[in-house]
Amino acid sequence: MRSVALSPHLDVRNVMWLLAAMVFVVAPHLLRMPYWVSIFFLAIVAWRAWIAWAAIHFPGRLVTAALTIAAAIATYFEYRRIVGREAGVTLLVAMAALKLLEMKTQREVVLSIYLGFFLVLTNFLFSQTIPLGIYMLACVWIFVGTMVGFNRVGSSPTLTQRLRPAGALLVQALPLMVAFFILFPRASGPLWALPTDSRSGATGLSDSMKPGSISNLIKSDAIAFRVQFEGDRPQYSSLYWRGPVLADFDGAAWKVAEDQNVPWGDAYARREKPVTYTVTLEPHFKRWLFALDVPAKSQIPRGATLRPDLQLMTSADIRERRRYETTSFLDYRYGETLSERGRRAALQFDENRNPRTVALGRQWRREAADEAQVLQKAFTYFNREFTYTLEPPLLDPRNPYDAFLFETKQGFCEHYAGSFALAMRAAGIPARVVTGYQGGEVNQINNELVVRQADAHAWVEIWLRDRGWLRVDPTAAVSPLRVEGGVNAALGPIGMLPSLIAADPMGLLANMRDAWRAMNSQWDAWVVGYSIDRQRQFFAQLGFPDVDWRTLGFWLMAATILVGSAVSVGLLVRDRPRRDEPSLAAWNRFCAKLAAAGLARAAHEGPLDYLRRVEAAQPSWAPQVSDITSRYVRARYGEGATREELRELARRVRDFRAA
Amino acid sequence: MFAGLRQSISDWIFRATAPEVPPVTLVQRRIFILPTRQGYTFGFTTLVLLIASINYALSLGFVLTFTLMSMAGVAMLHTWRNLAHLKLRPGRCDPVFAGQTAHFGVNVETPAQTRFSVAVRRTDEQPVYADVSVAETASIALPVVAAKRGVMRCGRLEIFTRYPIGLFHAWSYVDFDLRVVVYPRPDPSAGMPPAHSRSLTEEGIPVPGDEEFHMLRPYRPGDAPKLIAWKALAREQELLTKEFSAMASSELWIDWEEARALDVEARLSMLCHWVMVADRFGQSYGLRLPGLAIAPSRGDAHRTRCLEALALFNGGRP
């Protein structure tokens, strides 16, 4: 037996638990943040651990204030701002560390733990994959275990005694959580405008392209847009979603032409195979819309314009999800009349940079009889000795395309498109780079095409006399699978698990990989992508079309009551104490009656001793008391009692009046 | 005025009743539960998480938010359950001298499942925590400094818990009318009992004391355990007490009139000290107070009787 007279206090082990939980939850952030954040965070956590361990003094208020200001200034210099996703989370991580340094009372512990829950949420701003979800669940578990530890006042619980109650809480919370997740009405857009950089870096094409910019994008599985086709879906290889057209070239980066009025030539000479579709575009904070090559001029979405380079633009940044319907022609010919100004713009390049690539282009021109032969040579060249990879080596920043073509020979679509377009310009063929998305993934459930950031792509348009602008995709020459089957198909054998897959005769690993991908797409569709549309669709499939938030709210209340009471019953009924054995129950009632009359049975007093005392105190009750006591003793300690005898005992107790 | 009103409302809500007959089982209607301040902060945190999840359309943020919300609901049940069906009995409330720390004892039993961090406290005082396991009764002792001689009452006790995660405070009240008898604070400056209070007896006759073995006599309640003849008991004789003889020359009367001090409490302190001294020397002593006289005797039971008389002395008024 232990009884400690203590107010809730900061036990060393509890503090260590909390620090560990904090490190776990912040770890994914540290991996993507500047290294000084990691040093700052870990140093302060170590300091706090040392304070707890060695029971030394906390730093003074001046020190923590100085550290706070230092962290804010460092964040500002790193990002040039202190709001927005990266900067905001960096600041939050730093502040969480400093909060630990000030943590002296139970109340501050609680605030730190709640801050930890908030840090869990910030991780989801960056990634919502299955592994991260599981990892964060583990973090929440540790945090709840820490809460359990801090509420075990006066004793230090073991690992099991922390994690088991915490696990039980989380498991029992599961049914209600699922009900809430399904039923909670989803909003159609953000409640307020998001900071402009809240999606910086990770998602969305930009208005310039240099080696490396798209391969970063391709690691993001965020959805760019979704497409519902009217009628049949076109072939995979013709799904080129046209985005920013890049015609200005400075030797490394391809950029959207500064001069927006260049007459590129946009007259359609042939328009066949129309296809109509609806795009649901995720906000990307830029002005362009995506459409298949080439958009019909009569079907421009409302509020958008089609520029001379066939780029669909809106007048303002797209800050919330947008749906538009449009039509494209898959078989087309356009731009046969290229103005002199457009021609000059499409041939411009810096002679002093990438000299070997330029020389290669000129060599092709010299050796070829016509432009078709130049193209032929170029394709042969790209087909020969290049490798398609997401992790290309770093390139010389001054002459990146030389380094790529003649040294590393490993690259991604932007390497191929950029160097191909440059070589074409050197060979005297007008060329420009087009970025956008290629392909997409068909959702088998609703036949929707989901296009992700991972489908980002870059290709080249060249201009040939009598032919107009013509799309050529040098990546297709290197990795036809990329265009036929998507990025994963292209990377699968080479990029991901090269040696293992090669040595996998049964196809087991390939099957596992497929199963993993299938699971991921279900996860993306039904968990990560569970939006207002998906919620409607889900209930429509259940036979409730057009549910609105009122209906959902009503169901939510009903489900809360239902699931809540089911969980309560499961929890509380299970440990209701067993009923007393009938004779004991009757005896207890009898003792209670006597106690009410001032003759309470002492805890140590046996029935016979008690009887003697009661008889002495109240001789008039003696017959009844003696009768009941002997019946009880016989039933409980003697030969036992039949059902009738027990009932008789209960009746006599009931009839007994201590008066 | 408002304080009084608040008190009576609270008494009405929480069913302040007369002292209860043990054992008290904490049945459902006796247990109250409300969120703690931490609990309200937690609610606010989940609200912020919810708004962030809506705003950034974070599905896993929703999962997190709803998990925490439901967990709070489940935690409420767990907290309530941690208190439910506990059985309480009064525990030891040993007498102390004024100025010492008295302990009000409460024994707690659980019918099933170990209960963690169950706390008991008197109104506005520090709680004492204990884990209650099925195997053994937890004895919780609430320390209170006994400032004044007399009977100290414990008053209503609050038994509460915040386990497992501190979001809810479940509590119940119980009043066993626990009391501790507080003896006067012994006054060492009183010295030895005054000599002239001794009445002479014949020299050389052994009187009970504890210096030399004299005889065995039947056990009387209150005899010190060290005086019990355990060997005789082992030989299956009756319970006997060893009596020792001391060469004493007097029989001692500890007398109110002898204690010359300014006030009643100071006098009682002196008397108390003399009782302790006489008891320590194995002296047979009697106690004379206004309106009360205890015949000379010795032993623990006698000492207790004398000390209680001093503790409850009310100046000779009935």
Interface residues (C-beta under 8 A of the other chain):
Chain A: M1 R2 S3 V4 A5 L6 S7 R107 V110 L111 Y114 F117 F118 V120 L121 F124 L125 Q128 L132 G133 M136 V140 V144 M147 V148 F150 N151 R152 V153 G154 S155 P157 Q161 P165 A166 A168 L169 L170 Q172 A173 L174 P175 L176 M177 F180 F181 F184 R186 A187 P190 L191 W192 L194 S198 V527 V528 G529 Y530 S531 G564 V567 S568 L571 L572 D575 R576 P577 R578 A592 A595 A596 A600 A603
Chain B: V21 P22 R37 Q38 T41 F42 T45 V48 L49 I51 A52 S53 I54 N55 Y56 A57 L58 S59 L60 G61 F62 V63 L64 F66 T67 L68 M69 S70 M71 G73 V74 A75 L77 H78 W80 R81 A84 H85 R89 P111 A112 Q113 F116 S117 A119 Q126 P127 V128 Y129 A130 D131 E136 T137 A138 S139 I140 A141 P143 R162 Y163 P164 I165 G166
